[in-house]
């Protein structure tokens, strides 16, 4: 009877992995630990491996991932199976730059914290003051550039379709080639001279000479950036894991706001 329950539990866990199609990684045995299956996680919160911080803990170049209770945010979070829907670049001196529907803009960090219901910060290791200055110069030069609407529209089905490449226990090299091939077919018509939010952040780092990933920025969603953090299993590989800095705000939005965007 016990064996039957264990078998049922194992089958149930396997079924959940298949349905969620989360990226996985198998860590081979070492002298400190045995064989281990790691599963992609979207859980990070104060009290659960996270902490609340003040704005003065940020450094220029930090990446802020956010979410808010609107129709658009809900659609992005639902489509990417993630608690975040937007990516912002911190410029320093209390200012951020971001790509939104009206185009690239710079504005006060305080406005973002006031408007969003969750704001979590990550840091790219190795960014020095000279690199941060390049980030800021390039980001400010892009203010007014149009939003990459085509890229967002193409990215939505790509995010769903590529989950076939992320089925549990698929080797990471196979998953990488699967995602890359699918992206080149499905996202080839997207613009690289206009930006959506995560594309803008990644392009800023690429222009500063410190790319976060070798993948095309048009392939990457805010959820992908979240999974590039230390300890998680990324769908799209990072050149090095992002370091969690803390939550500027943590009030997770309900699934949908009554009044929409």
Secondary structure, DSSP 8 states (H G I E B T S, - for coil): -HHHHHHHHHHHHHHHHHHHT--EEEE---SS---EEEE-----EETBEE-B--GGG--TT-EEEEE-SSHHHHHHHHHHTSS--EEEEEEETTEEEEEETTEEEEEEHHHHHHH-SEEEEEE-TT--HHHHHHHHHHHHHTTT--B-HHHHHHHHHHHHHGGGGG-TT--HHHHHHHHHHHHHHHSTTS-SSSB-HHHHHHHHHHHTT--S-SS-GGG--HHHHHHTBTTS--SS--SS-BEEEEEEEE----S--TT--
